[in-house]
Amino acid sequence: MKKRHLGCLFSILLLPFFIAVVVIIALFAGGEESCDVSSGSTSSATVSTVVSNTDWTHEGSKAYNNAKLVFDSWVSKGLSGAAASGIIGWVNSEGGFSLVDRAEGHYGADELTNGLSSGVIPIGGSGYSVGGGGIYQFTPYTKFAEVGSSKWLDVDAQNTFVAKAILSGDWNASMDLTGGNHSFKQMAQMTDPKQATLVWQAYERGNTAHINQSQKQTDAQTAYVMFDGGSYAYDESKYIQAFGGNSSSDSDYKVSMVSTSNCSSSSSSGGGNGSWSTDGGTVSYGAYNAWKKDDLPDDLKQYALDPESVGLNYRDSKGWNAIAYSGGQCTDLSASLMYALWEKDGSHPTMTVGAGQFVAKNWASRFLDTTSDSPTAGAVFSQTPASAGNGDGHTGVVSHVFANGDILVVEQNYADLSGENGGFGKYTWSYRYVPTNQYTSGWTFYDLSQAGYKIVDSASSVN
């Protein structure tokens, strides 16, 4: 071991002392067997134990056990050992395995100062203010769980979250680094861990300039050997049991269904204060009337949902807990407002994938449901490119449904009233009046009350 800043003479003089210390430690330790770190014991604070517990290839270490939990979780869902090893190989260079709840920007091995479950807040990076966390470095971390939640320590819960995200459309086969455009189910059946790990980019979709493919393939092969991946063939029955559907289905993940027998089609689906969430009222506005946040006419304020009432800050990233793109696009307002506006059993729903035209459909698919042509207050909406006048479509949230069927919506990136495309800025919103004849073609809606969610009690109108 070389110490560049210690002189040779100093080292020579200390050598007898170090030898003596080693001998004394050996005598008191009672022989070499007590120094065996392969047992994985964490009761000792020796350097060797700390090192072993962060080495995922060291059987019995904390990191090894965590990686094995991830592997076992995926094969229990029917994935082949090669596919599970491919995922291990990829995420080893994401959050790693020494901590399953690692907060982004924290690189130590100590849970108390690096773990989300212990209250450590992740650090954002270039282009995003809310950092990621966990095995898969979910970004923003809030899409999975809050800081301090014990859910971060549940490996299977993190895997299940990923699977549900894939169901919701969070899988782009064209990003497959093998060039094979494989579906998730096709990956689940693979027998080559090195190939499977490159397919996982269809979920991760990272910057290819920063992806060390060779390292990920090496890690995948290591996991395959360590965990005897060859003994786990793709299991069709387990896959169907875990992911639902039939043998031809690639993406139907089984999520708990909720009864909708008590769900009203009315916009007053529960919670909220003020008439913004209850159908009715008459105002004198027509098509193409839209306003900046602070320019909203007085007679519309009682019908206008105030995003600040549910925690979203204006021109500030605080409260924008479900960023879909950059913070300044229509999908960002839609995702963050729906997250904050709806809740069930203390949990908030998350959907951050898809261009504007697909958002409502992706929300519906999230709950194995379908979209509607009828708007309700609090529902997410999507516009096709033709109706939105651009190539990606548009999305936002319905604020109110008037007596004549016209609606008021809250959105971002419309004209130059909000959003970054018109130079207005990120984390902003504006309002628009939409007559019935405008949304009857090219618009779709999804109301989360159909999935058992309710509007939070704090939601209120602008005035």
C-alpha positions, 0 to 999 in steps of 0.5 A, spaced: 500 500 500 503 506 497 502 513 501 505 518 497 505 523 503 509 519 508 517 518 507 520 512 507 524 513 513 517 514 517 514 508 514 520 504 517 520 507 524 513 505 524 513 498 522 515 494 528 509 498 532 504 496 526 507 489 527 506 489 534 499 491 534 497 486 529 500 480 533 496 483 539 490 483 535 491 476 533 492 474 540 486 477 543 482 475 537 483 468 538 485 466 531 484 467 524 477 464 523 474 470 527 477 475 521 473 471 516 468 477 513 465 472 509 460 471 514 457 477 513 456 479 520 455 487 521 456 486 529 464 488 528 466 495 526 472 493 522 474 496 516 474 489 512 467 488 514 465 495 512 468 494 505 465 487 504 458 490 506 458 495 500 461 489 495 455 486 492 459 480 489 461 478 496 456 473 498 453 474 505 455 482 505 449 487 505 450 489 498 450 482 496 443 480 500 440 486 497 442 484 490 439 477 491 433 480 493 432 484 487 433 478 483 429 473 487 423 479 486 423 479 479 424 471 478 418 470 482 414 474 477 416 469 472 422 473 469 428 468 467 434 468 471 438 472 465 432 477 465 433 478 472 440 478 472 440 483 466 436 488 471 441 487 476 447 489 471 444 495 469 442 498 476 448 496 479 451 503 476 444 507 478 443 506 485 447 500 487 446 495 492 449 497 498 443 502 500 436 500 497 434 507 499 440 511 496 438 518 496 441 521 489 447 525 490 449 521 497 455 516 496 456 513 502 454 507 505 451 509 512 444 509 512 443 515 516 446 520 512 445 517 505 438 513 506 431 516 504 428 512 509 432 516 514 430 522 512 436 524 507 433 529 501 436 527 494 440 532 491 437 534 484 442 535 477 442 539 471 436 540 468 432 538 474 431 540 481 428 534 485 433 529 485 432 521 485 432 515 489 432 508 491 435 502 487 432 505 480 434 512 482 426 514 481 426 521 479 423 525 482 424 521 488 417 523 490 414 519 484 415 513 489 415 515 496 416 521 501 422 522 505 422 518 511 418 512 508 419 505 510 417 503 503 424 505 501 426 499 504 421 494 500 425 491 494 419 488 492 415 494 492 420 498 488 420 492 483 412 493 483 412 500 482 417 499 476 412 494 473 406 498 474 410 504 470 411 499 464 404 498 464 403 505 464 407 506 457 414 507 460 417 502 455 420 505 449 422 499 445 426 503 440 431 505 445 433 498 446 440 498 445 441 491 442 437 494 436 431 489 437 426 493 439 424 488 444 418 488 448 418 487 456 415 480 455 420 478 450 426 481 455 423 477 460 424 470 456 431 472 454 436 467 456 442 471 455 444 476 461 448 481 457 443 482 451 437 483 457 441 488 460 442 492 454 434 491 453 433 494 459 435 501 456 427 501 454 425 503 461 431 507 463 432 511 457 438 514 459 443 518 455 447 513 451 453 518 451 454 516 459 452 509 459 458 504 460 455 498 456 461 493 457 460 494 464 453 493 465 454 487 461 459 484 465 455 486 471 449 482 468 454 476 467 456 476 474 449 476 477 447 471 472 453 466 475 452 468 482 445 467 483 445 461 478 441 465 473 441 459 469 436 455 473 431 460 472 427 459 466 421 464 464 415 462 467 409 463 463 404 462 469 408 466 474 408 472 469 401 471 467 399 471 475 404 477 476 402 481 470 395 479 468 393 478 461 394 472 457 400 469 454 400 474 448 400 480 453 406 484 453 404 489 458 398 488 462 400 489 469 396 486 475 394 492 479 388 492 484 382 493 481 377 498 485 369 498 485 366 504 481 359 502 483 359 508 488 363 513 483 359 518 481 359 521 474 358 528 477 364 532 477 363 533 485 367 527 486 369 528 493 373 533 497 375 540 495 372 547 497 368 552 493 363 551 486 369 550 482 368 542 483 361 542 482 357 543 475 353 549 474 354 556 473 353 561 467 358 566 464 359 570 458 365 567 454 367 564 448 372 560 444 379 562 444 379 566 451 385 565 455 388 568 461 395 569 465 394 567 472 393 574 475 389 576 469 383 571 470 376 575 470 373 576 477 367 572 475 371 566 473 375 566 480 370 562 483 370 556 478 378 556 477 382 551 481 388 554 484 394 550 484 397 553 490 391 551 494 394 544 493 401 546 494 404 548 487 408 554 487 408 559 482 415 560 478 418 555 483 419 548 483 416 547 490 410 542 490 411 540 483 412 533 485 411 529 478 415 532 473 414 529 466 419 533 462 423 539 464 418 543 469 415 548 463 411 543 459 404 542 459 405 535 461 409 537 467 403 541 470 398 536 468 402 530 472 404 535 478 397 538 479 394 531 478 399 528 483 397 533 488 389 534 487 387 527 488 389 522 493 387 515 496 388 512 503 394 517 504 397 516 497 397 520 491 397 517 484 403 518 479 403 519 471 409 522 468 409 518 461 407 520 454 406 526 450 400 531 451 396 527 446 397 520 450 396 523 457 389 521 459 389 515 455 396 513 460 392 515 466 386 510 464 391 505 462 394 506 469 388 503 472 386 498 467 380 503 465 378 507 459 378 515 457 371 518 456 369 524 452 365 527 457 369 532 462 368 533 469 372 537 474 379 535 476 379 530 470 386 530 466 384 532 459 388 530 452 388 534 446 390 530 439 395 534 435 390 536 430 386 539 435 392 542 439 395 545 433 402 542 434 405 535 433 405 532 440 398 534 442 396 538 449 394 536 456 392 539 462 386 539 468 379 541 467 377 546 473 370 547 472 364 544 467 358 550 466 351 549 466 351 549 458 357 544 458 363 549 456 369 548 461 374 552 464 381 548 464 388 550 468 394 548 463 401 550 462 405 552 455 398 555 452 400 560 447 405 565 451 400 565 457 404 560 461 410 555 460 417 555 457 415 555 449 413 562 449 418 564 454 414 565 460 418 560 464 417 554 468 412 552 474 407 556 471 400 556 469 394 559 466 386 558 464 382 557 458 375 557 457 373 552 452 366 551 449 363 545 448 363 544 440 371 545 441 372 539 445 367 534 442 373 532 437 380 531 439 379 531 446 379 525 451 378 525 459 380 521 465 377 522 472 381 519 477 374 518 482 373 512 477 379 509 480 377 510 487 381 517 488 378 523 491 380 530 491 384 533 497 380 537 502 385 543 501 383 544 494 379 550 493 378 556 488 382 562 486 378 567 491 
